[in-house]
Amino acid sequence: DENIERVRRQNRNKISVITGNPPYNAWQEDFTDDNPNQYYDRVDTRIKNTYVKRGTSKNKNTVYDMFTRFIRWASDRLPEEGVISFIIGWKTVAKGAYDGFRKCLEDEFSEILIMDLGGDVRDNHSLSGPKHNVCGIQTGVAIMFLVKKSSNTGKPNIGYFRFEEDELAENK
């Protein structure tokens, strides 16, 4: 009861900044795994009605990862003004399955700033996760800043910076 009341109190508060590093645990559906995904009916329904609906890829299941779930939740949680900053998987920036996700970001935000840290060992086998990836993992990493401004009604300002593919993690 105490935790439920805390959540209700938080949900009543206005939030203008959401920042974080969503957990990466793709495809762990079995709750006996070390870090299983949970189901979020409301967020998943929103993803279906936004990112998936706008997407053209046949592989729609991949869009329901924890990164897009957190961004969908944060996008819906922010009022008309605010900032979201997340460390996310690189695939949301570059892979075809996420085209609907990217289209929705363009509609919902005034500014989109992406720092692509690269380091995707799965796409480039000459890289080493511990050596080239800032998180020491195999999937590429990006830092995304999303800014909502109620006064902006046009196309968003989009800034993109990518480190060289073979740049060492310590330099990133």
N, C-alpha and C positions, 0 to 999 in steps of 0.2 A: 504493500500500500504506500509506503514511504517513497519508493522508487517511482511508482506510477504518478504520484503527486509531483515529484521533482520534474518528471518529463512533461507533465501538463503545464507546470509553471514555466519551464523553458520554452515550450511551444507558444505561450502567450506573449513572450518577450519579442521585441523587434530585434532582428539580427541584421547587421550591415556588412560583416566580414566573416567568411567561412574559409578556413585554411586547414590543410591536412595532407596526410599521406595514406590514402586508402590501402587496405590490405590487399596484397596480390595473392590469390589462391584459386586461380582458374581451374575449372573443371573438377573441383573437389566437392562432389555432391553427396558423398557418403559421410554421415555425421560421426563416424568412427575415425575419420581421417584426423590428422593433427590440426588442421585449420580449415574446417569445412565451410562452404558457402551456406548462407541462410537464404530463405525465400522472403522477399519483401513484396507482398501482393500489390500494395498501392504504387510503389516505385516501379515495379515491373509492368504494371498496367500503363503507367505514364510513358515508360520506354516504348512499349508496344504502340501507343497512340501518337508518339512523337518520332523518336529516332528510327524505329523500325518502319513505321508508316511512310516516312520520307525517304527511306533507303531504297536502293535499287539492287542490292546484292541478294543472291539466293541464300547465302549463309546468314540468316537472321539471328541464330542462337548465340553467336559470338558477341553480339552487341549487349547481351545481358551480363557483362562482366562487372566486377566490383568497381572498377574505375567509372564506368558509365552510370552505374547505380548511384554512386556517391555524387557525381556531377548532376544527375537528374534530380536527386533529393535536394541538393544545395540550390540548384536553379529554382526549384519550386519553393524553397524555404525563404529565399531572399525576397524582400519587397521590391519596389520599383527602382531602388538605388542600392548598390552594394558591390562587393568584390568577392570573388571566389579564387582561391589559389590552391592548387593541388599538384602533387607529384603524381604523374600518371604513366601508364604504359605508352610507349611510342606508337603502338599500332593504332590507337584512336586518332592520331594525327595523320597517318599515312596509308593505312590499309583500306581497301575498297569496301569492305563490309561496314565501315563506319561512315559512309558518305551521308546517310540520313542524320547521324549524330552531328556531323560538321555543319550541315545545312541548318539544323535547329539552333546551334550555337550562333550562327550568323543572324538568325531572326531574333534571338533572345538577348543578345549582348551588344553593347556599344563599342567595346574594345575587346580584342582577343590577342593576347600576347603569349607566344610559345617559345620556350627555350628547349630545343631538341638536343638532348645530351647524347643521343646515339647509343652505341654499345650493344646493339642487338646481335648476340652471338649466333642465334638461330638463322638469321639472314646472311651473316657474314662469318663464315667458319674460321677466318684468319684472326678473329678477335678472341680475346680471353675475358670472361666475365669479371674476374677479380682485377684484371689489369686495365680494361677499357671501360667498364661500366661503373658508374658512381655508387651503385648499390651492390655491386659484386654479384649480380644475377645475370641470367642469360637473355632476358628480354630487354629491349631498348627502353630508355627512360626519357621523359620530358617533364618540364615544369610549365604549367598552364595558369595564366591569369585571365580571368573573365570579369569584365566590368559592366555593370548595369547602370545606365543613366536614363532617367525618365524623360529627359529633354531630347534625347537622340532618337530620331525616327528614320534615319537613312541607313545605309550600309555601314557595318562596323569598321573601325580602324583595325587592321590586322597586322601584327608584327610577328615575324618569324626569324629566329636565329638558330642555326645548326652548327654544332661543333664538327670539326673534321672527323671522319669515321674512325681513324686510327689514333685519335687524341687519347692520351692516357687519362685515367680517372682522376689522378691527383691534380692534373691541370684543369680539369673541368670544374 
